[in-house]
């Protein structure tokens, strides 16, 4: 499996807007973590950006996972990019 990083942006006032969707979002992330797909994910301290590390066979599967997330569907995440990543250490 390859590793991929997610780099994306949150909407304005994301902390308030995410509240109704947070439990669904965290539950899904927990499931992805148990499956070994998600390594880590979270916001930057300024709450403007999201960063994550995933494992998958192909980039498209990560893109699809992100587009299926309630934060994407509800506009909490406003844009994202996925890059192949080589872990040096």
ABEGO torsion letter per residue (X at the ends): XBBBBBBBBBBBGAAAAAAAAAAAAAAAAAAAAAAGABABBEBBAAGABBBBBBBBABAAAAAAAAAABAAAAAGABABBBBBBBBBAX
